Amino acid sequence: MVGLFNGLISSKTRIKLLMRFFCNPGTSSYLRELAKDFDVSTNAVREELAQLTSAGFLHTHKNGRQVNYLANEHHPLFPELKSMVAKVMGIDQVIDGIVIRLGELKRAYLIDDYAEGKDTGIVDLLLVGSINMGQLADLSQKTEKYIKRKIRSLVMSHDEFHEFEKQLKQRPHLLIWESKK
């Protein structure tokens, strides 16, 4: 799936940065953290961050001596970039293929690595509601083949989620779907 960006954007580091920042726009990261996560030199990351910042796609803010970067949600192309990143990571297919077909689902969260924009090949979902586990397994298996990623689901009732909510706040998470009911 990342290959879809490869023809459009030649820098793998830039692709990873777009995925990190536009998958979960509220996430901020600093240079050394990004270089470590992407396993590339700080110079390679610095160059790409400078280009994305000068183009207006990223904002910066200082925290002491550390400069943090995050997506510029006011950029005119922000909605399109966010949508493209979701498609590349397969999140749109997870939502279409699994989440909206599960019946009594109340909320769906992307958690851990993907919520931080890290494409590790395993999509971790937290699903809240009353869900048919057989149907979930079947839909997950079909969606995995299409997005070429493994899907791990954690299913909780509303009461279980209420108890888990404090722990969730300590982990990277992104609400990707919520019932309108």
C-alpha positions as CSV (number, residue, x, y, z in Angstrom):
1,M,0.0,0.0,0.0
2,V,2.8,2.4,0.8
3,G,3.8,1.7,-2.8
4,L,1.0,4.0,-3.9
5,F,2.9,7.0,-2.5
6,N,6.2,5.7,-3.9
7,G,5.4,6.8,-7.5
8,L,4.2,10.2,-6.3
9,I,6.8,10.9,-3.6
10,S,10.4,9.7,-4.1
11,S,11.6,10.1,-0.5
12,K,10.6,7.1,1.8
13,T,11.4,9.4,4.8
14,R,8.9,12.0,3.5
15,I,6.3,9.2,3.1
16,K,6.8,8.1,6.7
17,L,6.5,11.6,7.9
18,L,3.3,12.2,6.1
19,M,1.9,9.0,7.5
20,R,3.0,9.8,11.0
21,F,1.6,13.3,11.0
22,F,-1.5,13.0,8.8
23,C,-2.8,9.7,10.2
24,N,-3.2,11.3,13.6
25,P,-2.9,15.1,13.2
26,G,-2.8,15.8,17.0
27,T,0.5,13.8,17.3
28,S,3.6,15.8,17.6
29,S,7.1,14.4,17.4
30,Y,10.7,15.7,17.5
31,L,13.7,15.1,15.2
32,R,15.6,12.4,17.2
33,E,12.4,10.5,18.0
34,L,11.5,10.4,14.3
35,A,15.0,9.4,13.2
36,K,15.0,6.5,15.7
37,D,11.5,5.4,14.8
38,F,12.3,5.4,11.1
39,D,15.8,4.1,11.5
40,V,17.3,6.8,9.4
41,S,19.8,9.6,10.1
42,T,18.8,12.8,11.8
43,N,20.0,14.7,8.8
44,A,17.7,12.9,6.4
45,V,14.7,13.6,8.7
46,R,15.8,17.2,9.3
47,E,15.9,17.9,5.5
48,E,12.4,16.4,5.0
49,L,10.9,18.2,8.0
50,A,12.4,21.5,6.7
51,Q,10.7,21.0,3.3
52,L,7.4,20.0,4.8
53,T,7.5,22.9,7.2
54,S,8.4,25.5,4.5
55,A,5.6,24.2,2.3
56,G,3.2,24.8,5.3
57,F,2.2,21.2,5.8
58,L,3.7,21.1,9.3
59,H,3.8,23.5,12.3
60,T,6.6,23.7,14.8
61,H,6.6,24.6,18.5
62,K,9.5,24.6,20.9
63,N,9.5,22.7,24.2
64,G,12.7,23.9,25.8
65,R,15.5,23.3,23.3
66,Q,13.4,20.6,21.6
67,V,11.5,21.5,18.4
68,N,8.2,19.5,18.0
69,Y,6.5,19.1,14.7
70,L,2.8,18.4,13.9
71,A,0.4,18.6,11.0
72,N,-0.9,22.0,10.0
73,E,-4.7,21.3,10.1
74,H,-5.4,24.7,8.6
75,H,-3.4,24.0,5.4
76,P,-5.8,24.0,2.4
77,L,-4.6,20.5,1.3
78,F,-4.9,19.0,4.8
79,P,-8.2,17.1,4.2
80,E,-6.9,15.6,1.0
81,L,-3.5,14.6,2.6
82,K,-5.3,13.0,5.6
83,S,-7.6,11.1,3.2
84,M,-4.7,9.9,1.1
85,V,-2.8,8.7,4.1
86,A,-5.8,6.8,5.4
87,K,-6.1,5.1,2.0
88,V,-2.5,4.2,1.8
89,M,-2.5,2.8,5.4
90,G,-5.8,0.9,4.6
91,I,-7.7,2.6,7.4
92,D,-10.5,3.6,5.0
93,Q,-10.9,-0.1,4.1
94,V,-10.9,-1.1,7.8
95,I,-13.8,1.3,8.4
96,D,-15.7,0.3,5.3
97,G,-15.0,-3.4,5.5
98,I,-15.3,-4.0,9.2
99,V,-16.5,-1.2,11.4
100,I,-19.7,-0.2,9.8
101,R,-20.9,-3.8,9.4
102,L,-20.7,-5.0,13.0
103,G,-24.2,-4.1,14.2
104,E,-24.2,-2.7,17.8
105,L,-20.9,-1.0,17.5
106,K,-20.6,2.2,19.5
107,R,-17.0,3.3,18.9
108,A,-13.9,2.1,17.0
109,Y,-10.4,3.3,17.9
110,L,-7.2,2.8,16.1
111,I,-4.6,2.2,18.9
112,D,-0.9,1.9,19.4
113,D,1.5,2.1,16.4
114,Y,-1.0,3.0,13.7
115,A,-2.5,5.6,15.9
116,E,0.9,7.2,15.9
117,G,1.2,6.9,12.1
118,K,3.7,4.0,12.3
119,D,3.0,1.4,9.5
120,T,4.1,-1.7,11.3
121,G,1.9,-4.1,9.3
122,I,-0.4,-4.8,12.3
123,V,-3.5,-2.7,12.7
124,D,-4.7,-2.7,16.3
125,L,-8.4,-1.9,16.8
126,L,-10.4,-1.3,19.9
127,L,-14.1,-1.9,19.3
128,V,-16.7,-0.9,21.9
129,G,-20.2,-2.5,21.7
130,S,-22.0,-5.7,21.3
131,I,-20.3,-7.5,18.4
132,N,-20.7,-10.8,16.7
133,M,-17.2,-12.3,17.1
134,G,-17.7,-14.7,14.2
135,Q,-18.7,-11.9,11.8
136,L,-15.7,-9.8,13.1
137,A,-13.3,-12.6,12.4
138,D,-14.7,-13.1,8.9
139,L,-14.7,-9.4,8.0
140,S,-11.2,-9.0,9.5
141,Q,-9.8,-11.8,7.4
142,K,-11.3,-10.5,4.2
143,T,-10.1,-6.9,4.9
144,E,-6.6,-8.2,5.8
145,K,-6.2,-9.7,2.3
146,Y,-7.2,-6.4,0.7
147,I,-5.0,-4.1,2.8
148,K,-2.1,-6.6,3.2
149,R,-1.9,-6.0,6.9
150,K,-2.9,-8.0,10.0
151,I,-5.8,-6.8,12.0
152,R,-5.9,-7.4,15.8
153,S,-9.1,-6.5,17.6
154,L,-9.8,-5.8,21.2
155,V,-13.6,-5.9,21.8
156,M,-15.1,-4.4,25.0
157,S,-18.6,-3.8,26.2
158,H,-19.5,-0.2,27.2
159,D,-18.9,-1.0,30.9
160,E,-15.5,-2.6,30.2
161,F,-14.5,0.4,28.1
162,H,-15.5,2.8,30.9
163,E,-13.1,1.0,33.2
164,F,-10.4,0.8,30.5
165,E,-10.7,4.5,29.5
166,K,-7.9,5.8,31.8
167,Q,-5.5,3.2,30.4
168,L,-6.5,4.1,26.9
169,K,-5.5,7.8,27.5
170,Q,-1.9,6.5,28.3
171,R,-1.6,4.8,24.9
172,P,-1.6,6.3,21.4
173,H,-5.2,6.2,20.2
174,L,-7.4,7.7,17.5
175,L,-11.2,7.6,17.3
176,I,-12.0,6.4,13.8
177,W,-15.7,5.8,14.0
178,E,-18.5,6.6,16.4
179,S,-22.2,5.6,16.3
180,K,-24.5,8.6,15.6
181,K,-27.2,7.0,17.7
